[in-house]
Amino acid sequence: MKASGNRDLLLINAAGFFRSFALGLMGVLLGVYLSRLGHESFSIGLTIGVGLAGTAVATVLVSFAGDRLGRKRSLIVLALISIIAGLALALLPSWPIFIVMAFIGMLNGTGTDRSALFALEQAIIPGLVTDTQRTWKLAWYNVLLDGGGALGALCAGVPVLLQRRMNFDLFASYRAVFFGYCALFLVVAALYLFLSPAIEIRGTTASRKNRPRITAQTKTTLAKLTALFSLDAFGGGFLTDALVAYWFFRRFGVAERDLGLLFFVVHLLNATSHFGAAWLARRIGLVNTMVLTHLPSSLFLMAIPFAPSFKWAVLLFVCREALVEMDVPTRQSYVAAVVAPNERTLASGITNLARNVFWAVGSTLAGLLMQTLTFSAPLLVGGGSKITYDVLLYRSFRKLKPPEETVERVGP
């Protein structure tokens, strides 16, 4: 790997860390903040869904135009547009304007980074490393994302701290935090300015009228993966950090500071699990790792509503979070492995687009079900959807191996 590749990886990882810090903070505070403003479950779910819909539209643009417009330029523009979401929360315009700003600014209440920026970075990293390095480099990338998210979640108690220590009005404290969110995205945009031309696809700047082309085999593979990832994301939309934090807030009366500590711990578990995923994938394969870690995490999740106390609910939640993210670097590596290098931006964009769309649908329905059916419905519906996804993924892709696993099978 060239020196420019090392520097680009460092810059992308740093940008991902700061971005995830902002999103980890938002994941804990968004639902609680809107609840304190008097919004019901449906409005909270709708806000999260609208933000994810904005992310989906941005991902469409990145998928089909990111390489032609330039990856570096696309990253910078997306980072700057994300500031609009922070301004919407800090300035609190009228509800219609707020919803529009949440859409344009790609407001993310999931607590994890699944943005258009994430999709584009996911396509860039495999091109900077070898096949044997790919899963480990993506694991490191995701460790930094979850590490940033963990620290962001830990800072969820800052509004209350500002209120008590500096005599701020509570909502003024929240506004200060949301302006900090905007500042973090300015830092992210600044980091992208230093990326080298090595991140671009060769020839795209010279022939920007060319549309990305993919083979018939890749189309079939992507169609199957996209359908499965849509099911997984639909379940994930019921389980965003904002909604889960809101569930703990309403069910057990947990304050922002304690919610921040809880989500700090679970994001740390998410981060360290990526190393376990990369280690396990070397031994049992990417698909097996994805399924055998993800499925039991959903069983833990579905048991949470039946927990007799807050301590038992937290224990089950922690067990779930220790496993649930192990499919992330392995999934990213698998998608990059089964397509050609010039197809990676489109493949990453399409699969992430499907996830964002169905996250938005799931989030909106989650708020509605919480309000009209049962408050714990998202945990049960989300977990059941994810279990179905795991079973179908294994049946569909257990025989399609990435290059490094094929080499190991036929090698001495």
N, C-alpha and C positions, 0 to 999 in steps of 0.2 A: 504494500500500500504506500503510495507516494505521500510526501510531506504535506502537500495540499489536501490530500484526502484525510489525513490525521487532523489537520486544522479545521477542515469542514465538519468532520465528526464532532470535534470539540465545540464548535459554534452551534451546531444543531442540537447537541445534548444540553448545552447551556440555555439556549432559547427554550427548549422543551421544559427544562427545570423551572424557569421563571414563569412560563405560561401555565404550567401545572400548579405552581404555587397559587396563582390567581384563581384557577378553576377549583382547586381544593377548598379554598376559602369560600368561594361562591357556592359550592355544593352544600356546605353546612348552613350558610347564612340565608340563602335565597328563600327557602320555604318558610323559615322562622320569621324572617323580615316581612314577607308578604302577609303572613298570619298576624303579626303584630299590627300591620296596617289595616287589618279587618277583612282580608280576603279569605274566602272559603276554599275547601280542598279543590273544587273544580277549577277555580281561577288560578290556583297555584299550579295545578297540573297543566292547564292551558298555557300559562306563561312558559313553562319548561318546554312544552310541545312546540310552541311558536318559535322559541329560540333554536330548537333542534331542526325545525323546518328551514330556518334561515341557514343553518349549517349545511343542510342537505343541498340547498340551491348553490351555495358556495362550492360544495364538493363536486356538483355537476360541472360547474365552470372550470374547476381545476382539472377534472378528469379529461375533458375534451379540449381544453385550451391552455392548460398549465405549461406543457412542454413547448408549445408554439409561442406563447407570450414570454416564456422564460421562467424557469423555476424560481430564481432569486427574486425577480420582480413580483411574481405572484405571492411569494412568502411575505414580502414587505407590505404589499397592499392589504393582504388579509389581516396581518397583525394590526395595522392602523385602523382598519374598519372595525375590528373587535372592540376598540375603545368606546364605540357608540353604546354598547351594552352597559358599560360601567356608568356612562353619563346618564343613561335612562334611569338607572336606579338611584343615582345621586341627586338628580334634578327633579325626579318624579313629575313628569308632565301629565296631562290628562290621559285617561286610560287608553283611548285609541292611539294616541301618539306614542305612549309607552310601549304598546304592543308592536307597533311598526318599528320602533327603535330596537326592541328585543329581537325582532326578526332580522333586521339589517345587521345588527351587531353580533348576531349568532350567540345570544345569551345561553350559556351552558350551565344547567343545573344538575348535570349528572355527577359532578365531583371528579370525573376523570376526563382526560383529554381525548376526545374523539372528533376533533374539529377537521376542517378542510386542511389546515396547517399540518395536522397529524397525518392525514392521508398522503400529503405531498412529501413530507419527511420520510414516511414509511417507504415511499418509492425511491427516494434518493439514497438512503443508507445502503441497501444491497448493492448498488452500483459502485460504491466506494470500497468494497471489501470482497474477499473471495467467498466461494460457496461454503467452505468449511468454517469461515469466520462469521457467516451471516447470522445464524441464530444467536450466537454469543453477543455480537455487537447490538443486535436488536434487543437482547435481554438487558444489556447495560443501558441502552436508551430508555427502555421501559422502567428500569430501576430508578433512573433519574426523574422520569415523569411521576412515578408514584411517590418518590421521596419528596419532590416538590409539592405534590398534592397533600402529603402527610403534614408537612410544615404549614401549608396553607390552612388545612383543617385545624391545626393546633392554634392558629391565630384567630379562630372564630370567636374567641372570648374577648377580642380587642374592643368591640363596641361597648360591652359592659364595663370593661376595665377603664376605658376613657370616661365613661359616665361616672364611675365611682371615684377615680383618682384625680380627674381633671375637671369634674363638675360639668361635663358636657351633657346636653340633652341627649337621650338615647338615640333618637333618630338623627341628630347631628353627628353622633359617633358613627352610626352606620354610613352616613354620607362621606365622612372622612375615609372610611375603609374602602368605599367604592371608588373614590378618587385615587386611592392607592392602587386599586385594580387597574385603572387606566394607565397609571405610571408604569406598572409592570409590563404592559403591552408595548409601551414606548421603548422600554429596554429590549424587548424581544425584537422589535423592528430594527433597532440599532445593531443588534448582533447579526442579523441577516445581511446587513450592508457589507460585511466583511467576508461573505462566502465567495469562493473562487469559481471560475468557469467550469471546474471539474464536476460540479453538480448537475450541469446541463446535459441533455441528450445531444450527442454530436449531430450536427447538421440541422438542428431545429431552428436555430437563429437564422440560418441561410435560406431555409425553405419553410417559412412559417405558414404557407398556404396548405401544406400537406396535412391531412388529417391522420390521426393515429390509426394504424391498421393492425388487425389481429387475425390470427389464423382461425380456421374452422374448429380445430381441436381446442384452442384456447377459448373460443366462444362457448363451446359446450361445457368446458370445465368451469368457466366463470358463471355461466347460467346456473349450474348446480350449486356452486359455492354461494352465489348471491342469494338464491332462494333459501338456503340453509341459514346464512348469516342474518337474513331478514327475520326468520323465526327466532333466532337467538336474541336479536336486537329488540324485537317486539316484547319478549320477556324482560329484557334489560330496561326497557322504557318504564316498566312498573317499579323499577328498583333503583332509580337515580338516588344519589346521595341526598339531594334536597328533599325527596319524598320520604326516604328512610329516616332522615334526621327529623322531619316533621312527624313521622310515626312515633319515634321515641319521645319527642317533645310532647305530643298529645297523650300517648298511652301511659307514660311513666312520669311526665312532668320534668323531664331532664332539661337543665338550663344550657345556654349556648356554650358556656365554658366547659361543662362536662361533655357536651356533644363534640366539641372541638377536640378534647382529649381522646374520646372514643374513636373518632375518625382519624386522628393522628396515628393511633395504634394500628387501625386496620389498614391504612395506607402504607405504613411501614411493613406490615405483613405482606401486602400486595407487592411491594418493592422487592423484598428478599425472596419471595416465591419465584420471581423471574429467573434467579440463578438456579433454583431447583428445577425449573422447567427446562432450561438449556442443558443442564446436566442429565436430566431424565431423557430428554429427546435424543441425546447421543446414544443412549442404551436401548430404548424401546421404540424410537421413531416419533416423528412430529404428530401424526394423527392419533396414535395411542396415548401420547402425553396429553393432548388436547381433551380427549374424551374421558380418560381415567382419572383426571383431576377435576374436571368441570362438573361431571355428573354428581359426585358425592357432595359438592359444594351446594348444589340446588336442594338436596335432601336436608342439609342443615338449615337452609333458608326457610323451607316450608315448615320446619318444626318451630320456628321462632314465635309465631302467633299463639302457640299452645304452651309457651314457657310460663311457669307459675309465678315467676318474679323477674324483676329487672336484671338480677345477676345471671339467671339462667338464659334470659334473652340475649344478654351481652356475650355470654360464653358461646352460644350457638352462632351468633353473628360473627364473632372472632374466628371460629372454626371455618365458617363459610368463606370469610375473606382471606384466610390463609391459603385457600385452594383456587378461588374463583378466577384470579388473574393469571394463572399458569398457562392458560390457553392463548394469552395475548401475544407474546413474542413468538410462540410456536405457530400461531395462525398467520402472523405477518410474514414469518420466514417461509411458511408453506406456500402462501399465495405468490410471493416473489420467486419461489423455486419452480413452480409449475407453469410459469409464463416466460417469454423471452424478455431480455433487458429493455428493449424498446416498447414493450407492452406493460411495463410495471406501473407507470403513472396511471394509465387507463384502468388497469386491473385493480390497483389500490383505490382509485377514485370510485369505481363502480361498486366494489364490495363495501367501502365505507359509506357511500351514498345510500345503499340499501339499509345499512345499519342505522344511519341518521334518520331516514324517513320513518322506519318502524320504531325507533326510539321515540320519535315525536308522537306517533300514533299511540304507542303504549303509555307514554307519560300523560297524554290527554285523557285516555280511558281510565288510567289509574286514579286520577283525581275524581273522575265521575263515579267510579266504583266505590272509592273510599267514602264518598258523600251519600250515595244512594243504596249501596248494597251492604257492605261490611267494611269497617275501617282497615282490616287486615287483608282484604282481597288482593291488593297488589303483590304481597309476599307469596300468596298461594298460586295465583295465576302466572306470575313471573317465573316462579320456580318450576311449575309444570311445563311451561313453554320451553324452558331451557333443557329440561330432561328429554323432551321429545327431540329437540335439536341434536343433542349428543348422540342419541341412538341412530338417528338418520345420517348424521355425519359419518359415523363409524361404518355403517352399512354401505355408504356411497363411495368413500375415499380410502378405505383401508388398503386397497391394492395399488393405488397411485402413489408411487414413491418419489421424493425429491432426489436430485442427482447424487447428493452425498450419501444417501442411504442405499442407492443402487450400487454405487462404487464399493461401499463396505460389504455388500452382499456377494459381489463377484470377485472381490479382491482376495489376496492370499490370506 
